[in-house]
Amino acid sequence: MNIFRGKIKIGEKGFVERINKSQTSVEGVFVAGDVFDYEYRQAVTAAGSGAQAAIDAIRFIETQGS
């Protein structure tokens, strides 16, 4: 997770923290899979959370206007 240090909030366990669903501490930056999921860390979980992050990102972009 060193690639993210100093850019977005990293929790005590060394994983990216989610603020709301898949949103990170940086507006418009979303997280999915193994970078936040220290408990399950599985491909299926990562795929599901990736889809969630994509939907959250689309909703965010739609609220930004032209």
Distance bins in CASP14 RR format, pairs under 12 A and 6 or more apart:
PFRMAT RR
TARGET T0000
AUTHOR 0000-0000-0000
RMODE 2
METHOD distances of the structure
MODEL  1
1 7 0 0 0 0 0 1 0 0 0 0 0
1 8 0 0 0 0 1 0 0 0 0 0 0
1 9 0 0 0 0 0 1 0 0 0 0 0
1 10 1 0 1 0 0 0 0 0 0 0 0
1 11 0 0 0 0 1 0 0 0 0 0 0
1 12 0 0 0 0 0 1 0 0 0 0 0
1 13 0 0 0 0 1 0 0 0 0 0 0
1 14 1 0 1 0 0 0 0 0 0 0 0
1 15 1 0 0 1 0 0 0 0 0 0 0
1 16 1 0 0 1 0 0 0 0 0 0 0
1 17 0 0 0 0 0 1 0 0 0 0 0
1 31 0 0 0 0 0 1 0 0 0 0 0
1 34 0 0 0 0 1 0 0 0 0 0 0
1 35 1 0 0 1 0 0 0 0 0 0 0
1 36 0 0 0 0 1 0 0 0 0 0 0
1 38 0 0 0 0 0 1 0 0 0 0 0
2 10 0 0 0 0 1 0 0 0 0 0 0
2 14 0 0 0 0 1 0 0 0 0 0 0
2 16 0 0 0 0 0 1 0 0 0 0 0
2 35 0 0 0 0 0 1 0 0 0 0 0
3 10 0 0 0 0 0 1 0 0 0 0 0
3 16 0 0 0 0 0 1 0 0 0 0 0
3 35 0 0 0 0 1 0 0 0 0 0 0
4 10 1 0 0 1 0 0 0 0 0 0 0
4 11 0 0 0 0 0 1 0 0 0 0 0
4 14 0 0 0 0 1 0 0 0 0 0 0
4 15 0 0 0 0 1 0 0 0 0 0 0
4 16 1 0 1 0 0 0 0 0 0 0 0
4 17 0 0 0 0 0 1 0 0 0 0 0
4 24 0 0 0 0 1 0 0 0 0 0 0
4 25 0 0 0 0 0 1 0 0 0 0 0
4 26 0 0 0 0 1 0 0 0 0 0 0
4 29 0 0 0 0 1 0 0 0 0 0 0
4 31 0 0 0 0 1 0 0 0 0 0 0
4 35 1 0 0 1 0 0 0 0 0 0 0
4 36 0 0 0 0 0 1 0 0 0 0 0
5 11 0 0 0 0 0 1 0 0 0 0 0
5 14 0 0 0 0 1 0 0 0 0 0 0
5 15 0 0 0 0 0 1 0 0 0 0 0
5 16 0 0 0 0 0 1 0 0 0 0 0
5 35 0 0 0 0 0 1 0 0 0 0 0
6 16 0 0 0 0 0 1 0 0 0 0 0
6 24 0 0 0 0 0 1 0 0 0 0 0
6 25 0 0 0 0 0 1 0 0 0 0 0
6 26 0 0 0 0 0 1 0 0 0 0 0
7 16 0 0 0 0 1 0 0 0 0 0 0
7 24 0 0 0 0 1 0 0 0 0 0 0
7 25 0 0 0 0 1 0 0 0 0 0 0
7 26 1 0 0 1 0 0 0 0 0 0 0
7 29 0 0 0 0 1 0 0 0 0 0 0
7 31 0 0 0 0 0 1 0 0 0 0 0
8 14 0 0 0 0 0 1 0 0 0 0 0
8 15 0 0 0 0 0 1 0 0 0 0 0
8 16 1 0 1 0 0 0 0 0 0 0 0
8 17 1 0 0 1 0 0 0 0 0 0 0
8 18 0 0 0 0 0 1 0 0 0 0 0
8 19 0 0 0 0 1 0 0 0 0 0 0
8 23 0 0 0 0 0 1 0 0 0 0 0
8 24 1 0 1 0 0 0 0 0 0 0 0
8 25 1 0 1 0 0 0 0 0 0 0 0
8 26 1 0 1 0 0 0 0 0 0 0 0
8 27 0 0 0 0 0 1 0 0 0 0 0
8 28 0 0 0 0 0 1 0 0 0 0 0
8 29 1 0 0 1 0 0 0 0 0 0 0
8 30 0 0 0 0 0 1 0 0 0 0 0
8 31 1 0 0 1 0 0 0 0 0 0 0
8 35 0 0 0 0 1 0 0 0 0 0 0
8 36 0 0 0 0 0 1 0 0 0 0 0
9 15 0 0 0 0 0 1 0 0 0 0 0
9 16 1 0 0 1 0 0 0 0 0 0 0
9 17 1 0 1 0 0 0 0 0 0 0 0
9 18 0 0 0 0 1 0 0 0 0 0 0
9 19 1 0 0 1 0 0 0 0 0 0 0
9 23 0 0 0 0 0 1 0 0 0 0 0
9 24 1 0 0 1 0 0 0 0 0 0 0
9 25 1 1 0 0 0 0 0 0 0 0 0
9 26 0 0 0 0 1 0 0 0 0 0 0
9 29 0 0 0 0 0 1 0 0 0 0 0
9 31 0 0 0 0 0 1 0 0 0 0 0
9 36 0 0 0 0 0 1 0 0 0 0 0
10 16 1 0 0 1 0 0 0 0 0 0 0
10 17 1 0 0 1 0 0 0 0 0 0 0
10 18 0 0 0 0 0 1 0 0 0 0 0
10 24 0 0 0 0 1 0 0 0 0 0 0
10 25 0 0 0 0 1 0 0 0 0 0 0
10 26 0 0 0 0 0 1 0 0 0 0 0
10 31 0 0 0 0 0 1 0 0 0 0 0
10 35 0 0 0 0 1 0 0 0 0 0 0
10 36 0 0 0 0 1 0 0 0 0 0 0
10 38 0 0 0 0 0 1 0 0 0 0 0
11 17 1 0 1 0 0 0 0 0 0 0 0
11 18 0 0 0 0 0 1 0 0 0 0 0
11 19 0 0 0 0 0 1 0 0 0 0 0
11 24 0 0 0 0 0 1 0 0 0 0 0
11 25 0 0 0 0 0 1 0 0 0 0 0
11 31 0 0 0 0 0 1 0 0 0 0 0
11 35 0 0 0 0 0 1 0 0 0 0 0
11 36 0 0 0 0 1 0 0 0 0 0 0
11 38 0 0 0 0 1 0 0 0 0 0 0
12 38 0 0 0 0 0 1 0 0 0 0 0
13 35 0 0 0 0 0 1 0 0 0 0 0
13 36 0 0 0 0 1 0 0 0 0 0 0
13 37 0 0 0 0 0 1 0 0 0 0 0
13 38 1 0 1 0 0 0 0 0 0 0 0
13 39 0 0 0 0 1 0 0 0 0 0 0
13 41 0 0 0 0 0 1 0 0 0 0 0
14 34 0 0 0 0 0 1 0 0 0 0 0
14 35 0 0 0 0 1 0 0 0 0 0 0
14 36 0 0 0 0 1 0 0 0 0 0 0
14 37 0 0 0 0 0 1 0 0 0 0 0
14 38 1 0 0 1 0 0 0 0 0 0 0
15 24 0 0 0 0 0 1 0 0 0 0 0
15 31 0 0 0 0 1 0 0 0 0 0 0
15 32 0 0 0 0 0 1 0 0 0 0 0
15 33 0 0 0 0 1 0 0 0 0 0 0
15 34 0 0 0 0 1 0 0 0 0 0 0
15 35 1 0 0 1 0 0 0 0 0 0 0
15 36 1 0 1 0 0 0 0 0 0 0 0
15 37 1 0 0 1 0 0 0 0 0 0 0
15 38 1 0 1 0 0 0 0 0 0 0 0
15 39 0 0 0 0 1 0 0 0 0 0 0
15 40 0 0 0 0 0 1 0 0 0 0 0
15 41 0 0 0 0 1 0 0 0 0 0 0
16 22 0 0 0 0 1 0 0 0 0 0 0
16 23 0 0 0 0 0 1 0 0 0 0 0
16 24 1 0 1 0 0 0 0 0 0 0 0
16 25 0 0 0 0 1 0 0 0 0 0 0
16 26 0 0 0 0 0 1 0 0 0 0 0
16 29 0 0 0 0 1 0 0 0 0 0 0
16 30 0 0 0 0 1 0 0 0 0 0 0
16 31 1 0 1 0 0 0 0 0 0 0 0
16 32 0 0 0 0 1 0 0 0 0 0 0
16 33 0 0 0 0 1 0 0 0 0 0 0
16 34 0 0 0 0 1 0 0 0 0 0 0
16 35 1 0 1 0 0 0 0 0 0 0 0
16 36 1 0 1 0 0 0 0 0 0 0 0
16 37 0 0 0 0 1 0 0 0 0 0 0
16 38 0 0 0 0 1 0 0 0 0 0 0
16 49 0 0 0 0 0 1 0 0 0 0 0
16 53 0 0 0 0 0 1 0 0 0 0 0
17 23 0 0 0 0 1 0 0 0 0 0 0
17 24 1 0 0 1 0 0 0 0 0 0 0
17 25 1 0 0 1 0 0 0 0 0 0 0
17 26 0 0 0 0 0 1 0 0 0 0 0
17 29 0 0 0 0 0 1 0 0 0 0 0
17 31 0 0 0 0 1 0 0 0 0 0 0
17 35 0 0 0 0 0 1 0 0 0 0 0
17 36 1 0 0 1 0 0 0 0 0 0 0
17 37 0 0 0 0 0 1 0 0 0 0 0
17 38 0 0 0 0 0 1 0 0 0 0 0
18 24 1 0 0 1 0 0 0 0 0 0 0
18 25 0 0 0 0 1 0 0 0 0 0 0
18 26 0 0 0 0 0 1 0 0 0 0 0
18 29 0 0 0 0 0 1 0 0 0 0 0
18 30 0 0 0 0 1 0 0 0 0 0 0
18 31 1 0 0 1 0 0 0 0 0 0 0
18 32 0 0 0 0 1 0 0 0 0 0 0
18 33 0 0 0 0 0 1 0 0 0 0 0
18 35 0 0 0 0 0 1 0 0 0 0 0
18 36 1 0 1 0 0 0 0 0 0 0 0
18 37 0 0 0 0 1 0 0 0 0 0 0
18 38 0 0 0 0 0 1 0 0 0 0 0
18 49 0 0 0 0 1 0 0 0 0 0 0
18 52 0 0 0 0 0 1 0 0 0 0 0
18 53 0 0 0 0 1 0 0 0 0 0 0
18 56 0 0 0 0 0 1 0 0 0 0 0
19 25 1 0 1 0 0 0 0 0 0 0 0
19 26 0 0 0 0 1 0 0 0 0 0 0
19 27 0 0 0 0 1 0 0 0 0 0 0
19 28 0 0 0 0 0 1 0 0 0 0 0
19 29 0 0 0 0 0 1 0 0 0 0 0
19 30 0 0 0 0 0 1 0 0 0 0 0
19 31 0 0 0 0 1 0 0 0 0 0 0
19 36 0 0 0 0 0 1 0 0 0 0 0
19 56 0 0 0 0 0 1 0 0 0 0 0
20 27 0 0 0 0 0 1 0 0 0 0 0
20 28 0 0 0 0 0 1 0 0 0 0 0
20 30 0 0 0 0 0 1 0 0 0 0 0
20 31 0 0 0 0 0 1 0 0 0 0 0
20 52 0 0 0 0 0 1 0 0 0 0 0
20 53 0 0 0 0 0 1 0 0 0 0 0
20 56 0 0 0 0 1 0 0 0 0 0 0
20 59 0 0 0 0 0 1 0 0 0 0 0
20 60 0 0 0 0 0 1 0 0 0 0 0
21 30 0 0 0 0 1 0 0 0 0 0 0
21 31 0 0 0 0 1 0 0 0 0 0 0
21 32 0 0 0 0 0 1 0 0 0 0 0
21 36 0 0 0 0 0 1 0 0 0 0 0
21 49 0 0 0 0 1 0 0 0 0 0 0
21 50 0 0 0 0 0 1 0 0 0 0 0
21 51 0 0 0 0 0 1 0 0 0 0 0
21 52 1 0 0 1 0 0 0 0 0 0 0
21 53 0 0 0 0 1 0 0 0 0 0 0
21 54 0 0 0 0 0 1 0 0 0 0 0
21 55 0 0 0 0 1 0 0 0 0 0 0
21 56 1 0 1 0 0 0 0 0 0 0 0
21 57 0 0 0 0 0 1 0 0 0 0 0
21 59 0 0 0 0 1 0 0 0 0 0 0
21 60 0 0 0 0 0 1 0 0 0 0 0
22 28 0 0 0 0 0 1 0 0 0 0 0
22 29 0 0 0 0 1 0 0 0 0 0 0
22 30 1 0 1 0 0 0 0 0 0 0 0
22 31 1 0 1 0 0 0 0 0 0 0 0
22 32 1 0 0 1 0 0 0 0 0 0 0
22 33 0 0 0 0 1 0 0 0 0 0 0
22 35 0 0 0 0 0 1 0 0 0 0 0
22 36 0 0 0 0 1 0 0 0 0 0 0
22 37 0 0 0 0 0 1 0 0 0 0 0
22 46 0 0 0 0 0 1 0 0 0 0 0
22 48 0 0 0 0 0 1 0 0 0 0 0
22 49 1 0 0 1 0 0 0 0 0 0 0
22 50 1 0 0 1 0 0 0 0 0 0 0
22 51 0 0 0 0 1 0 0 0 0 0 0
22 52 1 0 1 0 0 0 0 0 0 0 0
22 53 1 1 0 0 0 0 0 0 0 0 0
22 54 0 0 0 0 1 0 0 0 0 0 0
22 55 0 0 0 0 1 0 0 0 0 0 0
22 56 1 0 1 0 0 0 0 0 0 0 0
22 57 1 0 0 1 0 0 0 0 0 0 0
22 58 0 0 0 0 0 1 0 0 0 0 0
22 59 0 0 0 0 0 1 0 0 0 0 0
22 60 0 0 0 0 1 0 0 0 0 0 0
23 29 1 0 0 1 0 0 0 0 0 0 0
23 30 1 0 0 1 0 0 0 0 0 0 0
23 31 1 0 0 1 0 0 0 0 0 0 0
23 32 0 0 0 0 0 1 0 0 0 0 0
23 36 0 0 0 0 0 1 0 0 0 0 0
23 52 0 0 0 0 0 1 0 0 0 0 0
23 53 0 0 0 0 1 0 0 0 0 0 0
23 55 0 0 0 0 0 1 0 0 0 0 0
23 56 1 0 0 1 0 0 0 0 0 0 0
23 57 0 0 0 0 1 0 0 0 0 0 0
23 59 0 0 0 0 0 1 0 0 0 0 0
23 60 1 0 0 1 0 0 0 0 0 0 0
24 30 1 0 0 1 0 0 0 0 0 0 0
24 31 1 0 1 0 0 0 0 0 0 0 0
24 32 0 0 0 0 0 1 0 0 0 0 0
24 35 0 0 0 0 1 0 0 0 0 0 0
24 36 0 0 0 0 1 0 0 0 0 0 0
24 53 0 0 0 0 1 0 0 0 0 0 0
24 56 0 0 0 0 0 1 0 0 0 0 0
24 57 0 0 0 0 0 1 0 0 0 0 0
24 60 0 0 0 0 0 1 0 0 0 0 0
25 31 0 0 0 0 1 0 0 0 0 0 0
25 36 0 0 0 0 0 1 0 0 0 0 0
26 60 0 0 0 0 0 1 0 0 0 0 0
27 56 0 0 0 0 0 1 0 0 0 0 0
27 57 0 0 0 0 0 1 0 0 0 0 0
27 60 1 0 0 1 0 0 0 0 0 0 0
27 61 0 0 0 0 0 1 0 0 0 0 0
27 63 0 0 0 0 0 1 0 0 0 0 0
27 64 0 0 0 0 1 0 0 0 0 0 0
28 53 0 0 0 0 0 1 0 0 0 0 0
28 56 0 0 0 0 1 0 0 0 0 0 0
28 57 1 0 0 1 0 0 0 0 0 0 0
28 58 0 0 0 0 0 1 0 0 0 0 0
28 59 0 0 0 0 0 1 0 0 0 0 0
28 60 1 0 1 0 0 0 0 0 0 0 0
28 61 0 0 0 0 1 0 0 0 0 0 0
28 63 0 0 0 0 0 1 0 0 0 0 0
28 64 0 0 0 0 1 0 0 0 0 0 0
29 35 0 0 0 0 0 1 0 0 0 0 0
29 36 0 0 0 0 0 1 0 0 0 0 0
29 53 0 0 0 0 1 0 0 0 0 0 0
29 56 0 0 0 0 0 1 0 0 0 0 0
29 57 0 0 0 0 1 0 0 0 0 0 0
29 60 0 0 0 0 1 0 0 0 0 0 0
30 36 0 0 0 0 0 1 0 0 0 0 0
30 49 0 0 0 0 1 0 0 0 0 0 0
30 50 0 0 0 0 1 0 0 0 0 0 0
30 51 0 0 0 0 0 1 0 0 0 0 0
30 52 0 0 0 0 1 0 0 0 0 0 0
30 53 1 0 1 0 0 0 0 0 0 0 0
30 54 1 0 0 1 0 0 0 0 0 0 0
30 55 0 0 0 0 1 0 0 0 0 0 0
30 56 1 0 1 0 0 0 0 0 0 0 0
30 57 1 0 1 0 0 0 0 0 0 0 0
30 58 0 0 0 0 0 1 0 0 0 0 0
30 59 0 0 0 0 0 1 0 0 0 0 0
30 60 1 0 0 1 0 0 0 0 0 0 0
30 61 0 0 0 0 0 1 0 0 0 0 0
31 37 0 0 0 0 1 0 0 0 0 0 0
31 46 0 0 0 0 0 1 0 0 0 0 0
31 49 1 0 0 1 0 0 0 0 0 0 0
31 50 0 0 0 0 1 0 0 0 0 0 0
31 52 0 0 0 0 1 0 0 0 0 0 0
31 53 1 0 0 1 0 0 0 0 0 0 0
31 54 0 0 0 0 0 1 0 0 0 0 0
31 56 0 0 0 0 1 0 0 0 0 0 0
31 57 0 0 0 0 0 1 0 0 0 0 0
32 43 0 0 0 0 0 1 0 0 0 0 0
32 45 0 0 0 0 1 0 0 0 0 0 0
32 46 1 0 0 1 0 0 0 0 0 0 0
32 47 0 0 0 0 1 0 0 0 0 0 0
32 48 1 0 0 1 0 0 0 0 0 0 0
32 49 1 0 1 0 0 0 0 0 0 0 0
32 50 1 1 0 0 0 0 0 0 0 0 0
32 51 0 0 0 0 1 0 0 0 0 0 0
32 52 1 0 0 1 0 0 0 0 0 0 0
32 53 1 0 1 0 0 0 0 0 0 0 0
32 54 1 0 0 1 0 0 0 0 0 0 0
32 55 0 0 0 0 0 1 0 0 0 0 0
32 56 0 0 0 0 1 0 0 0 0 0 0
32 57 0 0 0 0 1 0 0 0 0 0 0
33 39 0 0 0 0 0 1 0 0 0 0 0
33 40 0 0 0 0 1 0 0 0 0 0 0
33 41 1 0 0 1 0 0 0 0 0 0 0
33 42 0 0 0 0 1 0 0 0 0 0 0
33 43 0 0 0 0 1 0 0 0 0 0 0
33 44 0 0 0 0 0 1 0 0 0 0 0
33 45 1 0 0 1 0 0 0 0 0 0 0
33 46 1 1 0 0 0 0 0 0 0 0 0
33 47 0 0 0 0 1 0 0 0 0 0 0
33 48 0 0 0 0 1 0 0 0 0 0 0
33 49 1 0 1 0 0 0 0 0 0 0 0
33 50 1 0 0 1 0 0 0 0 0 0 0
33 51 0 0 0 0 0 1 0 0 0 0 0
33 52 0 0 0 0 1 0 0 0 0 0 0
33 53 0 0 0 0 1 0 0 0 0 0 0
34 40 0 0 0 0 1 0 0 0 0 0 0
34 41 1 0 1 0 0 0 0 0 0 0 0
34 42 0 0 0 0 1 0 0 0 0 0 0
34 43 0 0 0 0 1 0 0 0 0 0 0
34 44 0 0 0 0 0 1 0 0 0 0 0
34 45 0 0 0 0 1 0 0 0 0 0 0
34 46 1 0 1 0 0 0 0 0 0 0 0
34 47 0 0 0 0 0 1 0 0 0 0 0
34 49 0 0 0 0 1 0 0 0 0 0 0
34 50 0 0 0 0 0 1 0 0 0 0 0
35 41 0 0 0 0 1 0 0 0 0 0 0
35 45 0 0 0 0 0 1 0 0 0 0 0
35 46 0 0 0 0 1 0 0 0 0 0 0
35 49 0 0 0 0 1 0 0 0 0 0 0
35 50 0 0 0 0 0 1 0 0 0 0 0
35 53 0 0 0 0 0 1 0 0 0 0 0
36 45 0 0 0 0 0 1 0 0 0 0 0
36 46 0 0 0 0 1 0 0 0 0 0 0
36 49 1 0 0 1 0 0 0 0 0 0 0
36 50 0 0 0 0 0 1 0 0 0 0 0
36 52 0 0 0 0 0 1 0 0 0 0 0
36 53 0 0 0 0 1 0 0 0 0 0 0
37 43 0 0 0 0 0 1 0 0 0 0 0
37 44 0 0 0 0 0 1 0 0 0 0 0
37 45 1 0 1 0 0 0 0 0 0 0 0
37 46 1 0 0 1 0 0 0 0 0 0 0
37 47 0 0 0 0 0 1 0 0 0 0 0
37 48 0 0 0 0 0 1 0 0 0 0 0
37 49 1 0 0 1 0 0 0 0 0 0 0
37 50 0 0 0 0 0 1 0 0 0 0 0
37 52 0 0 0 0 0 1 0 0 0 0 0
37 53 0 0 0 0 0 1 0 0 0 0 0
38 45 0 0 0 0 0 1 0 0 0 0 0
39 45 0 0 0 0 1 0 0 0 0 0 0
40 46 0 0 0 0 1 0 0 0 0 0 0
40 47 0 0 0 0 0 1 0 0 0 0 0
40 48 0 0 0 0 0 1 0 0 0 0 0
40 49 0 0 0 0 1 0 0 0 0 0 0
41 49 0 0 0 0 0 1 0 0 0 0 0
42 48 0 0 0 0 0 1 0 0 0 0 0
42 49 0 0 0 0 0 1 0 0 0 0 0
43 49 0 0 0 0 0 1 0 0 0 0 0
43 50 0 0 0 0 0 1 0 0 0 0 0
44 50 0 0 0 0 0 1 0 0 0 0 0
44 51 0 0 0 0 0 1 0 0 0 0 0
45 51 0 0 0 0 0 1 0 0 0 0 0
45 52 0 0 0 0 0 1 0 0 0 0 0
46 52 0 0 0 0 0 1 0 0 0 0 0
46 53 0 0 0 0 0 1 0 0 0 0 0
47 53 0 0 0 0 0 1 0 0 0 0 0
47 54 0 0 0 0 0 1 0 0 0 0 0
48 54 0 0 0 0 1 0 0 0 0 0 0
48 55 0 0 0 0 0 1 0 0 0 0 0
49 55 0 0 0 0 0 1 0 0 0 0 0
49 56 0 0 0 0 0 1 0 0 0 0 0
50 56 0 0 0 0 1 0 0 0 0 0 0
50 57 0 0 0 0 1 0 0 0 0 0 0
51 57 0 0 0 0 0 1 0 0 0 0 0
51 58 0 0 0 0 0 1 0 0 0 0 0
52 58 0 0 0 0 0 1 0 0 0 0 0
52 59 0 0 0 0 0 1 0 0 0 0 0
53 59 0 0 0 0 0 1 0 0 0 0 0
53 60 0 0 0 0 0 1 0 0 0 0 0
54 60 0 0 0 0 0 1 0 0 0 0 0
54 61 0 0 0 0 0 1 0 0 0 0 0
55 61 0 0 0 0 0 1 0 0 0 0 0
55 62 0 0 0 0 0 1 0 0 0 0 0
56 62 0 0 0 0 0 1 0 0 0 0 0
56 63 0 0 0 0 0 1 0 0 0 0 0
57 63 0 0 0 0 0 1 0 0 0 0 0
57 64 0 0 0 0 0 1 0 0 0 0 0
58 64 0 0 0 0 0 1 0 0 0 0 0
END
